[in-house]
Amino acid sequence: MAAELEGTGVIVVSIWPPGSRTEGILAEPETVANVDLDNWKPPLFTGRVVAALAAEDTHGEPGQAIVITDLAEELGISS
């Protein structure tokens, strides 16, 4: 998609969120057996990082894959 939109002013990036402690996961934690849910982030965390990315002038490089936890650290955002 980034290639198709090149030159239009639209920047396309791929967002890779961490495991999220959604209501569904918390209601049925056995669906993710052998996973430490304490290390998973609340869905709001990903939203805050995406909002911070959208507020930046560059919004990342076109076609870039962005790992949310890495970007959060770079922007000083904690969960």
PAPA-986076 format. One line per field, with one value per residue (C-alpha): residue in three letters; residue number from 0; chain; z, y, x. Coordinates in steps of 0.05 Angstrom, whole numbers, always signed. Layout:
! PAPA-986076
rest: c(ALA, ...) $
nr: c(NUM, ...) $
kette: c(A, ...) $
pz: c(Z, ...) $
py: c(Y, ...) $
px: c(X, ...) $
***
This chain:
! PAPA-986076
rest: c(MET, ALA, ALA, GLU, LEU, GLU, GLY, THR, GLY, VAL, ILE, VAL, VAL, SER, ILE, TRP, PRO, PRO, GLY, SER, ARG, THR, GLU, GLY, ILE, LEU, ALA, GLU, PRO, GLU, THR, VAL, ALA, ASN, VAL, ASP, LEU, ASP, ASN, TRP, LYS, PRO, PRO, LEU, PHE, THR, GLY, ARG, VAL, VAL, ALA, ALA, LEU, ALA, ALA, GLU, ASP, THR, HIS, GLY, GLU, PRO, GLY, GLN, ALA, ILE, VAL, ILE, THR, ASP, LEU, ALA, GLU, GLU, LEU, GLY, ILE, SER, SER) $
nr: c(0, 1, 2, 3, 4, 5, 6, 7, 8, 9, 10, 11, 12, 13, 14, 15, 16, 17, 18, 19, 20, 21, 22, 23, 24, 25, 26, 27, 28, 29, 30, 31, 32, 33, 34, 35, 36, 37, 38, 39, 40, 41, 42, 43, 44, 45, 46, 47, 48, 49, 50, 51, 52, 53, 54, 55, 56, 57, 58, 59, 60, 61, 62, 63, 64, 65, 66, 67, 68, 69, 70, 71, 72, 73, 74, 75, 76, 77, 78) $
kette: c(A, A, A, A, A, A, A, A, A, A, A, A, A, A, A, A, A, A, A, A, A, A, A, A, A, A, A, A, A, A, A, A, A, A, A, A, A, A, A, A, A, A, A, A, A, A, A, A, A, A, A, A, A, A, A, A, A, A, A, A, A, A, A, A, A, A, A, A, A, A, A, A, A, A, A, A, A, A, A) $
pz: c(+0, +15, -57, -86, -45, -56, -77, -51, +17, +51, +93, +106, +163, +193, +267, +309, +377, +437, +467, +495, +559, +527, +563, +523, +543, +616, +615, +586, +601, +585, +511, +516, +560, +583, +573, +628, +620, +668, +610, +563, +555, +562, +495, +515, +513, +438, +426, +463, +423, +356, +376, +392, +325, +288, +324, +299, +236, +201, +222, +208, +142, +87, +88, +155, +205, +274, +338, +387, +448, +413, +391, +461, +490, +438, +453, +529, +536, +590, +601) $
py: c(+0, +47, +39, +53, +117, +144, +216, +229, +256, +194, +155, +82, +45, -24, -24, -84, -80, -122, -175, -138, -152, -144, -160, -225, -248, -230, -267, -330, -330, -404, -385, -362, -418, -413, -338, -289, -237, -190, -173, -157, -85, -54, -36, +38, +33, +19, +74, +125, +107, +110, +178, +203, +177, +212, +277, +277, +313, +253, +196, +147, +126, +101, +25, +20, -33, -2, -44, -7, -22, +4, +67, +78, +74, +123, +172, +163, +131, +79, +31) $
px: c(+0, +58, +82, +13, +5, +75, +74, +3, +24, -6, +44, +29, +63, +52, +37, +58, +23, +43, -2, -62, -100, -169, -233, -238, -169, -180, -247, -217, -142, -137, -142, -69, -42, +30, +32, +48, -8, +28, +75, +17, -5, -74, -106, -102, -26, -26, -76, -33, +28, -10, -38, +32, +57, +0, +16, +88, +108, +140, +93, +149, +179, +132, +127, +161, +140, +134, +137, +93, +136, +199, +164, +135, +205, +231, +173, +178, +110, +99, +42) $
***
